[in-house]
Amino acid sequence: MICGIYALSFCGRNRIYIGQSKNVIRRFEEHADDLKAQRHHNSKVQRIYNKFSNTMRTNILFECAAAELDKWEQLFIDVLWEDSRTCLNVMRSVDGKPAFVKKVMTLEQMKANALNVIKKKASQLSL
């Protein structure tokens, strides 16, 4: 079982949905089932899937402990939110509330770390 942050992306579309799960592989299967059945919770993802389903890719971006899922998902969303056309997430915050960042390191340092992970993964993918 893989616990971590994942992405749904559509090759050639430069559109990414960020999610988290304690069981990423099972979550990928749930997304696929919901999308095929036209009942995905995110209408942006459903619309792009309806047009470009054959280009959808699932990728594990970052493995982490279950207790750190919210923190890491928030960091990835924050980095992608800079360009709202790229980010398919509907909410800017994982819990629907303003994001809280613990001051172990600065927000800029955390974003830089998340951005480095995203860039490394993106270089391995064909978005």
C-alpha positions in Angstrom: 0.0 0.0 0.0 1.4 3.4 -1.0 0.5 6.4 1.1 1.1 9.8 -0.5 0.3 12.6 -2.9 -0.7 11.8 -6.5 -1.6 13.6 -9.7 -4.1 13.0 -12.5 -2.8 14.6 -15.6 -3.8 14.8 -19.3 -0.9 14.6 -21.7 -0.6 17.6 -23.9 -3.2 19.5 -21.9 -1.0 21.0 -19.1 -3.8 20.3 -16.6 -3.2 18.5 -13.3 -5.4 17.4 -10.4 -3.6 16.9 -7.1 -4.9 14.4 -4.5 -3.9 12.4 -1.5 -4.6 8.9 -0.2 -3.5 6.3 2.3 -3.8 3.8 -0.6 -2.9 5.6 -3.8 -3.5 2.6 -6.1 -7.0 2.1 -4.8 -7.7 5.8 -5.1 -6.6 5.7 -8.8 -9.1 2.9 -9.4 -11.9 4.9 -7.7 -11.1 8.0 -9.9 -11.2 5.8 -13.0 -14.5 4.2 -12.0 -16.1 7.6 -11.2 -14.9 9.2 -14.4 -16.1 6.3 -16.5 -19.5 6.4 -14.8 -19.8 10.2 -15.2 -20.0 10.8 -11.5 -16.6 12.3 -10.5 -16.8 14.8 -7.6 -14.7 17.4 -9.6 -16.6 18.7 -12.6 -13.4 20.2 -14.1 -11.7 16.8 -14.1 -14.9 15.1 -15.4 -15.1 17.6 -18.4 -11.5 17.2 -19.4 -11.7 13.5 -19.0 -14.8 13.4 -21.3 -12.8 15.1 -24.0 -9.3 13.5 -23.5 -9.8 10.3 -21.6 -7.2 8.5 -23.7 -4.5 11.0 -22.5 -5.1 10.7 -18.7 -2.2 9.6 -16.7 -1.9 8.8 -13.0 1.3 9.5 -11.1 2.5 9.1 -7.6 4.3 12.4 -6.8 5.4 12.0 -3.3 5.2 9.2 -0.6 4.7 10.3 3.0 3.2 9.2 6.3 -0.6 9.4 6.7 -0.2 12.2 9.3 1.6 14.4 6.7 -0.9 14.0 3.8 -2.7 17.3 4.3 0.5 19.3 4.7 2.1 17.9 1.5 -1.1 18.0 -0.6 -1.5 21.7 0.4 2.1 22.4 -0.7 1.6 20.9 -4.1 -1.7 22.7 -4.6 -0.1 26.0 -3.5 2.6 25.6 -6.1 0.2 24.7 -8.9 -2.4 27.3 -7.9 -0.1 30.1 -9.1 -1.5 29.2 -12.5 -5.1 28.4 -11.9 -5.5 27.1 -15.5 -3.0 24.3 -14.8 -4.5 23.3 -11.4 -7.8 21.3 -11.8 -8.4 21.3 -8.0 -11.6 23.2 -7.2 -10.5 24.3 -3.7 -7.3 26.1 -3.0 -7.2 24.6 0.5 -7.3 20.8 1.3 -9.9 21.4 4.1 -11.8 24.2 2.4 -10.4 26.7 5.0 -7.4 29.0 4.7 -4.2 27.0 4.8 -2.2 26.8 8.0 1.5 26.3 7.6 3.5 25.3 10.7 6.6 27.5 11.0 9.2 24.7 11.0 10.5 26.3 7.8 9.3 29.3 5.9 6.4 29.0 3.4 8.9 29.9 0.6 11.2 27.1 1.6 8.3 24.6 1.7 7.1 25.8 -1.7 10.6 25.5 -3.1 10.9 22.0 -1.8 7.5 21.0 -3.2 8.3 22.7 -6.5 11.6 20.7 -6.8 9.7 17.5 -6.3 7.1 18.5 -8.9 9.8 19.5 -11.4 11.6 16.2 -10.8 8.5 14.2 -11.4 7.4 16.3 -14.3 10.7 15.7 -16.0 9.9 11.9 -15.8 6.5 12.4 -17.3 5.2 13.7 -20.6 2.6 16.3 -19.5 
